[in-house]
Amino acid sequence: MADNSEMTDFEYISKNFDRLLGKPGVKAILVLDRETGNVLKTGGNTDLFRKESSESSKPSISNDAPSDGAAEPSTADREGVVELATLVWNYVDVTEQFVQDLNKEDTARLQRLRTATQELVIITDPKFILAVAHDKPNSG
């Protein structure tokens, strides 16, 4: 059995990606490069992220990410994913600035954003941003 410490960060994410995508209620997963916001890996129902207007500015889908043999997404899917990547990347930056303003020695690690229809959990790492969209849990 391979020791996890021998794996690169991306290999570790890739190894656990399908397991996470198979969890009940998970709709889609997005992995971004932390520094650039480029999309490194996606999975699930990316149709969730399409919008009528497309004003993507910063992140893009990277051609440099390790290939896992998956089929290339359609243009509409790519646009939706890039839109989400831009929103997540900007949201993480604003949130991190807010945390820094509160305490310069602190960092935001997990962010949970719940809407009326779904929940987005964002985990930040020095190299990656992992965003998981899933069904909104029943509130009771």
CYANA upper distance limits for C-alpha pairs under 8 A (distance plus 0.5 A):
  2 ALA  CA      6 GLU  CA      7.93
  3 ASP  CA      7 MET  CA      7.91
  4 ASN  CA     12 TYR  CA      7.69
  7 MET  CA     11 GLU  CA      6.27
  7 MET  CA     12 TYR  CA      6.53
  8 THR  CA     12 TYR  CA      6.77
  9 ASP  CA     13 ILE  CA      6.80
 10 PHE  CA     14 SER  CA      6.54
 11 GLU  CA     15 LYS  CA      6.50
 12 TYR  CA     16 ASN  CA      6.96
 13 ILE  CA     17 PHE  CA      6.25
 14 SER  CA     18 ASP  CA      8.04
 15 LYS  CA     19 ARG  CA      8.49
 16 ASN  CA     20 LEU  CA      6.69
 17 PHE  CA     21 LEU  CA      6.63
 18 ASP  CA     22 GLY  CA      6.59
 19 ARG  CA     23 LYS  CA      7.27
 20 LEU  CA     26 VAL  CA      8.17
 21 LEU  CA     26 VAL  CA      6.46
 21 LEU  CA     27 LYS  CA      7.97
 21 LEU  CA     28 ALA  CA      7.41
 21 LEU  CA     29 ILE  CA      7.38
 21 LEU  CA     43 GLY  CA      7.63
 21 LEU  CA     44 GLY  CA      7.34
 22 GLY  CA     26 VAL  CA      7.55
 25 GLY  CA    134 HIS  CA      5.70
 25 GLY  CA    135 ASP  CA      5.57
 26 VAL  CA     44 GLY  CA      8.44
 26 VAL  CA    132 VAL  CA      7.57
 26 VAL  CA    133 ALA  CA      6.59
 26 VAL  CA    134 HIS  CA      4.68
 26 VAL  CA    135 ASP  CA      7.07
 27 LYS  CA     44 GLY  CA      6.14
 27 LYS  CA     45 ASN  CA      6.31
 27 LYS  CA    132 VAL  CA      8.11
 27 LYS  CA    133 ALA  CA      5.98
 27 LYS  CA    134 HIS  CA      5.40
 27 LYS  CA    135 ASP  CA      7.51
 28 ALA  CA     42 THR  CA      7.85
 28 ALA  CA     43 GLY  CA      6.00
 28 ALA  CA     44 GLY  CA      4.59
 28 ALA  CA     45 ASN  CA      5.86
 28 ALA  CA     46 THR  CA      6.89
 28 ALA  CA    132 VAL  CA      6.45
 28 ALA  CA    133 ALA  CA      5.73
 28 ALA  CA    134 HIS  CA      7.46
 29 ILE  CA     41 LYS  CA      8.49
 29 ILE  CA     42 THR  CA      6.01
 29 ILE  CA     43 GLY  CA      5.71
 29 ILE  CA     44 GLY  CA      6.85
 29 ILE  CA    130 LEU  CA      7.80
 29 ILE  CA    131 ALA  CA      6.25
 29 ILE  CA    132 VAL  CA      5.07
 29 ILE  CA    133 ALA  CA      6.81
 30 LEU  CA     39 VAL  CA      7.67
 30 LEU  CA     40 LEU  CA      8.30
 30 LEU  CA     41 LYS  CA      6.49
 30 LEU  CA     42 THR  CA      5.11
 30 LEU  CA     43 GLY  CA      7.28
 30 LEU  CA     85 ALA  CA      8.18
 30 LEU  CA    130 LEU  CA      6.40
 30 LEU  CA    131 ALA  CA      5.60
 30 LEU  CA    132 VAL  CA      6.98
 31 VAL  CA     39 VAL  CA      6.51
 31 VAL  CA     40 LEU  CA      5.99
 31 VAL  CA     41 LYS  CA      5.60
 31 VAL  CA     42 THR  CA      6.83
 31 VAL  CA    128 PHE  CA      7.20
 31 VAL  CA    129 ILE  CA      6.19
 31 VAL  CA    130 LEU  CA      5.18
 31 VAL  CA    131 ALA  CA      6.90
 32 LEU  CA     37 GLY  CA      5.81
 32 LEU  CA     38 ASN  CA      5.92
 32 LEU  CA     39 VAL  CA      5.05
 32 LEU  CA     40 LEU  CA      5.90
 32 LEU  CA     41 LYS  CA      7.73
 32 LEU  CA     85 ALA  CA      7.61
 32 LEU  CA     89 TRP  CA      8.48
 32 LEU  CA    128 PHE  CA      6.06
 32 LEU  CA    129 ILE  CA      5.49
 32 LEU  CA    130 LEU  CA      7.01
 33 ASP  CA     37 GLY  CA      5.46
 33 ASP  CA     38 ASN  CA      5.77
 33 ASP  CA     39 VAL  CA      6.97
 33 ASP  CA     40 LEU  CA      6.99
 33 ASP  CA    127 LYS  CA      6.62
 33 ASP  CA    128 PHE  CA      5.31
 33 ASP  CA    129 ILE  CA      6.89
 34 ARG  CA     38 ASN  CA      8.45
 34 ARG  CA     89 TRP  CA      8.40
 34 ARG  CA    124 THR  CA      8.25
 34 ARG  CA    125 ASP  CA      7.82
 34 ARG  CA    126 PRO  CA      6.99
 34 ARG  CA    127 LYS  CA      5.45
 34 ARG  CA    128 PHE  CA      4.96
 34 ARG  CA    129 ILE  CA      6.08
 35 GLU  CA    127 LYS  CA      7.43
 35 GLU  CA    128 PHE  CA      8.42
 36 THR  CA     58 LYS  CA      8.31
 36 THR  CA     59 PRO  CA      6.95
 37 GLY  CA     58 LYS  CA      7.61
 37 GLY  CA     59 PRO  CA      5.15
 37 GLY  CA     60 SER  CA      7.66
 37 GLY  CA     85 ALA  CA      7.16
 37 GLY  CA     86 THR  CA      7.62
 37 GLY  CA     89 TRP  CA      6.30
 38 ASN  CA     59 PRO  CA      5.12
 38 ASN  CA     60 SER  CA      5.24
 38 ASN  CA     61 ILE  CA      5.87
 38 ASN  CA     62 SER  CA      6.13
 38 ASN  CA     85 ALA  CA      7.95
 39 VAL  CA     59 PRO  CA      7.51
 39 VAL  CA     60 SER  CA      6.51
 39 VAL  CA     61 ILE  CA      4.96
 39 VAL  CA     62 SER  CA      6.25
 39 VAL  CA     81 VAL  CA      8.46
 39 VAL  CA     82 VAL  CA      7.80
 39 VAL  CA     85 ALA  CA      7.26
 40 LEU  CA     61 ILE  CA      7.14
 40 LEU  CA     62 SER  CA      6.49
 40 LEU  CA     65 ALA  CA      5.85
 40 LEU  CA     66 PRO  CA      8.47
 41 LYS  CA     65 ALA  CA      8.11
 42 THR  CA     46 THR  CA      8.45
 46 THR  CA     50 ARG  CA      8.04
 46 THR  CA     77 ASP  CA      6.60
 46 THR  CA     80 GLY  CA      7.40
 46 THR  CA     81 VAL  CA      6.96
 47 ASP  CA     77 ASP  CA      6.92
 47 ASP  CA     80 GLY  CA      7.51
 48 LEU  CA     80 GLY  CA      8.38
 49 PHE  CA     80 GLY  CA      5.33
 49 PHE  CA     81 VAL  CA      6.65
 49 PHE  CA     83 GLU  CA      7.67
 49 PHE  CA     84 LEU  CA      6.53
 50 ARG  CA     76 ALA  CA      7.96
 50 ARG  CA     77 ASP  CA      7.70
 50 ARG  CA     79 GLU  CA      7.66
 50 ARG  CA     80 GLY  CA      4.65
 50 ARG  CA     81 VAL  CA      7.93
 50 ARG  CA     83 GLU  CA      8.02
 51 LYS  CA     80 GLY  CA      7.21
 51 LYS  CA     83 GLU  CA      8.50
 54 SER  CA     79 GLU  CA      7.83
 54 SER  CA     83 GLU  CA      7.52
 55 GLU  CA     83 GLU  CA      7.89
 56 SER  CA     82 VAL  CA      7.08
 56 SER  CA     83 GLU  CA      5.94
 56 SER  CA     86 THR  CA      6.89
 57 SER  CA     86 THR  CA      7.54
 58 LYS  CA     86 THR  CA      6.71
 59 PRO  CA     82 VAL  CA      6.92
 59 PRO  CA     85 ALA  CA      6.81
 59 PRO  CA     86 THR  CA      6.15
 59 PRO  CA     89 TRP  CA      8.37
 60 SER  CA     82 VAL  CA      6.27
 60 SER  CA     85 ALA  CA      8.31
 61 ILE  CA     78 ARG  CA      7.90
 61 ILE  CA     82 VAL  CA      7.22
 73 PRO  CA     77 ASP  CA      6.28
 73 PRO  CA     78 ARG  CA      6.45
 74 SER  CA     78 ARG  CA      6.57
 75 THR  CA     79 GLU  CA      6.65
 76 ALA  CA     80 GLY  CA      6.74
 77 ASP  CA     81 VAL  CA      6.60
 78 ARG  CA     82 VAL  CA      6.52
 79 GLU  CA     83 GLU  CA      6.59
 80 GLY  CA     84 LEU  CA      6.79
 81 VAL  CA     85 ALA  CA      6.54
 82 VAL  CA     86 THR  CA      6.60
 83 GLU  CA     87 LEU  CA      6.85
 84 LEU  CA     88 VAL  CA      6.53
 85 ALA  CA     89 TRP  CA      6.35
 86 THR  CA     90 ASN  CA      6.56
 87 LEU  CA     91 TYR  CA      6.47
 88 VAL  CA     92 VAL  CA      6.56
 88 VAL  CA    131 ALA  CA      8.17
 89 TRP  CA     93 ASP  CA      6.80
 89 TRP  CA    129 ILE  CA      8.47
 90 ASN  CA     94 VAL  CA      6.70
 91 TYR  CA     95 THR  CA      6.56
 92 VAL  CA     96 GLU  CA      6.49
 92 VAL  CA    124 THR  CA      8.49
 93 ASP  CA     97 GLN  CA      6.70
 94 VAL  CA     98 PHE  CA      6.75
 95 THR  CA     99 VAL  CA      6.78
 95 THR  CA    108 ALA  CA      7.80
 96 GLU  CA    100 GLN  CA      6.60
 96 GLU  CA    107 THR  CA      6.96
 96 GLU  CA    108 ALA  CA      6.35
 97 GLN  CA    101 ASP  CA      6.62
 98 PHE  CA    102 LEU  CA      6.95
 99 VAL  CA    103 ASN  CA      6.65
 99 VAL  CA    104 LYS  CA      7.94
 99 VAL  CA    106 ASP  CA      7.09
 99 VAL  CA    107 THR  CA      6.76
 99 VAL  CA    108 ALA  CA      7.04
100 GLN  CA    104 LYS  CA      4.95
100 GLN  CA    105 GLU  CA      7.56
100 GLN  CA    106 ASP  CA      6.83
100 GLN  CA    107 THR  CA      7.38
108 ALA  CA    124 THR  CA      7.79
109 ARG  CA    123 ILE  CA      6.18
109 ARG  CA    124 THR  CA      5.63
109 ARG  CA    125 ASP  CA      7.60
110 LEU  CA    121 VAL  CA      7.63
110 LEU  CA    122 ILE  CA      6.16
110 LEU  CA    123 ILE  CA      5.10
110 LEU  CA    124 THR  CA      6.95
111 GLN  CA    121 VAL  CA      6.26
111 GLN  CA    122 ILE  CA      5.50
111 GLN  CA    123 ILE  CA      6.97
112 ARG  CA    119 GLU  CA      7.55
112 ARG  CA    120 LEU  CA      6.31
112 ARG  CA    121 VAL  CA      5.03
112 ARG  CA    122 ILE  CA      6.81
113 LEU  CA    119 GLU  CA      6.15
113 LEU  CA    120 LEU  CA      5.60
113 LEU  CA    121 VAL  CA      6.89
114 ARG  CA    118 GLN  CA      6.59
114 ARG  CA    119 GLU  CA      4.75
114 ARG  CA    120 LEU  CA      6.80
114 ARG  CA    136 LYS  CA      7.43
115 THR  CA    119 GLU  CA      6.47
115 THR  CA    136 LYS  CA      8.04
116 ALA  CA    136 LYS  CA      7.97
117 THR  CA    135 ASP  CA      7.40
117 THR  CA    136 LYS  CA      6.42
118 GLN  CA    133 ALA  CA      7.41
118 GLN  CA    134 HIS  CA      6.28
118 GLN  CA    135 ASP  CA      5.15
118 GLN  CA    136 LYS  CA      4.72
118 GLN  CA    137 PRO  CA      8.48
119 GLU  CA    133 ALA  CA      6.25
119 GLU  CA    134 HIS  CA      5.92
119 GLU  CA    135 ASP  CA      6.57
119 GLU  CA    136 LYS  CA      5.60
119 GLU  CA    137 PRO  CA      8.37
120 LEU  CA    131 ALA  CA      7.14
120 LEU  CA    132 VAL  CA      6.11
120 LEU  CA    133 ALA  CA      4.99
120 LEU  CA    134 HIS  CA      6.96
121 VAL  CA    131 ALA  CA      6.15
121 VAL  CA    132 VAL  CA      5.71
121 VAL  CA    133 ALA  CA      7.00
122 ILE  CA    129 ILE  CA      7.37
122 ILE  CA    130 LEU  CA      6.11
122 ILE  CA    131 ALA  CA      4.88
122 ILE  CA    132 VAL  CA      6.96
123 ILE  CA    129 ILE  CA      6.32
123 ILE  CA    130 LEU  CA      5.61
123 ILE  CA    131 ALA  CA      6.94
124 THR  CA    128 PHE  CA      6.70
124 THR  CA    129 ILE  CA      5.14
124 THR  CA    130 LEU  CA      6.93
125 ASP  CA    129 ILE  CA      6.59
